Amino acid sequence: MPRVRALAGAAAALSLLAACSGGTGPATVTVRDLAGTGSTLVDPSGRTLYTTDREADGTVRCVAECVAIWIPLTVPTGTIPTGGAGVTGVLATVPRPDGANQVTYNGRPLYTFAPDGGAGKFGGNGVHDSFGGVDFVWRAAVAAGSAPPPADNGGGPAGY
């Protein structure tokens, strides 16, 4: 019996060590299986994450009124974004013109789409945005350095 207690104590100590080394809180980006698009990257609230072809070079171009529709996924200064199970690409940050740190996936800035209204929706896929780009959901299986393949959202609205 003492050996079982010692092993349980060691497991608790390892859990505490993991929590103290940055393993606390939800991952910045996780994967969720969405009907119609498959394994998709989502934020901590389960909202679908998007990128735009206009920012393929990693430069943030969605500013001013654009951020009312395309909400940047940001983290506090000094925070390193983390990925949950199934996140295979590279997470990092890029400074925004407003001073915030926007999360990137494989070098592309990430956004949620305000009209989605919550978790599990992907109405922004294929939308032509107001700054000349087309926006796409990020699928979990996209390899580093690749563009996200579009999912069919039935055409979606234009002009955001």
C-alpha positions in Angstrom: 0.0 0.0 0.0 2.8 2.5 0.7 4.1 2.1 -2.9 0.6 2.9 -4.3 0.5 6.1 -2.2 4.0 7.1 -3.3 3.0 6.6 -7.0 -0.2 8.7 -6.5 1.9 11.4 -4.8 4.4 11.4 -7.6 1.6 11.7 -10.2 0.1 14.7 -8.2 3.5 16.3 -8.1 4.0 15.9 -11.9 0.5 17.5 -12.5 1.4 20.4 -10.2 4.8 20.8 -12.0 3.0 20.8 -15.4 0.6 23.5 -14.2 3.4 25.7 -12.9 5.3 25.4 -16.2 2.7 27.1 -18.3 0.2 24.3 -18.7 -2.6 26.2 -17.0 -5.7 27.5 -18.7 -7.2 26.6 -22.0 -5.1 26.2 -25.1 -5.1 29.3 -27.4 -6.0 27.2 -30.4 -7.7 23.8 -30.4 -9.3 21.5 -33.0 -13.0 20.9 -33.2 -14.8 18.6 -35.7 -17.5 20.8 -37.5 -20.1 19.2 -39.8 -19.4 20.5 -43.3 -15.8 21.4 -42.8 -14.2 18.7 -40.7 -11.4 19.2 -38.2 -11.2 22.9 -37.8 -9.1 25.3 -35.7 -11.1 27.1 -33.0 -10.4 29.7 -30.3 -10.8 28.9 -26.5 -14.5 29.6 -26.8 -14.9 27.1 -29.7 -15.4 29.9 -32.3 -14.0 29.0 -35.8 -10.7 30.6 -36.7 -10.1 32.2 -40.1 -7.3 33.6 -42.2 -7.3 35.7 -45.3 -5.4 35.3 -48.5 -4.4 39.0 -48.3 -2.3 38.3 -45.2 -0.5 35.2 -46.5 2.8 37.0 -46.0 2.0 37.5 -42.3 1.3 41.2 -42.5 -1.8 42.4 -40.7 -4.0 44.4 -43.0 -7.3 44.0 -41.2 -7.5 47.3 -39.2 -10.0 50.0 -38.4 -13.6 49.0 -39.3 -12.5 45.6 -40.5 -12.0 44.4 -36.9 -15.7 44.9 -36.1 -16.4 41.9 -38.4 -13.1 40.0 -38.4 -12.1 39.9 -34.7 -8.3 39.3 -34.2 -7.3 36.4 -31.9 -4.9 38.1 -29.6 -2.9 37.2 -26.5 -1.3 39.5 -23.9 2.2 40.7 -24.4 4.7 38.0 -23.5 2.2 35.2 -23.8 3.2 32.3 -26.1 0.1 30.9 -27.8 -0.5 27.2 -27.2 -2.1 24.4 -29.3 -4.3 21.7 -28.0 -4.5 18.1 -29.3 -4.6 18.0 -33.1 -3.0 21.3 -33.7 -0.1 20.5 -36.0 1.0 23.9 -37.3 3.2 26.5 -35.8 1.6 29.0 -33.5 3.2 32.4 -32.9 2.3 36.1 -32.7 2.6 39.1 -34.9 2.3 42.7 -33.7 -0.8 44.5 -34.8 -0.8 48.2 -35.7 -2.9 48.9 -32.6 -0.2 47.4 -30.4 -1.9 44.0 -29.6 -0.3 40.7 -30.3 -2.2 38.7 -32.8 -2.0 34.9 -32.9 -0.7 33.4 -36.2 -0.9 29.8 -37.5 1.8 28.9 -40.0 2.6 32.6 -40.2 -1.0 33.8 -41.0 -2.9 36.0 -38.6 -6.1 34.4 -37.1 -9.6 35.9 -36.8 -13.1 34.9 -35.7 -16.0 36.1 -37.8 -18.5 38.3 -35.8 -21.6 37.2 -37.7 -20.9 33.5 -36.8 -22.3 34.5 -33.4 -20.7 31.6 -31.5 -19.1 28.2 -31.5 -19.6 25.7 -34.2 -20.4 28.0 -37.1 -18.3 28.9 -40.1 -20.3 31.4 -42.2 -17.2 33.5 -42.9 -15.6 30.8 -45.1 -15.1 32.1 -48.7 -16.3 35.6 -47.8 -14.7 38.4 -49.8 -13.7 41.0 -47.2 -13.6 44.8 -47.4 -9.8 45.0 -47.8 -9.6 42.9 -50.9 -9.1 39.3 -49.6 -11.0 36.1 -49.4 -11.3 34.5 -46.0 -11.0 30.8 -45.2 -11.4 28.5 -42.1 -8.2 26.9 -41.0 -8.5 23.1 -41.1 -6.4 21.2 -38.6 -4.7 19.0 -41.2 -3.1 21.9 -43.0 0.7 21.4 -43.0 3.1 24.2 -42.1 3.7 26.5 -45.0 0.5 25.5 -46.8 -2.6 27.6 -47.5 -5.9 26.6 -45.9 -8.2 24.7 -48.3 -11.7 26.2 -48.5 -14.6 24.4 -47.0 -18.1 24.9 -48.6 -20.3 27.2 -46.6 -22.9 27.6 -49.3 -21.5 30.8 -50.8 -21.6 33.0 -47.7 -22.1 36.7 -47.6 -19.8 39.1 -49.4 -18.5 42.5 -48.6 -17.1 42.1 -45.1 
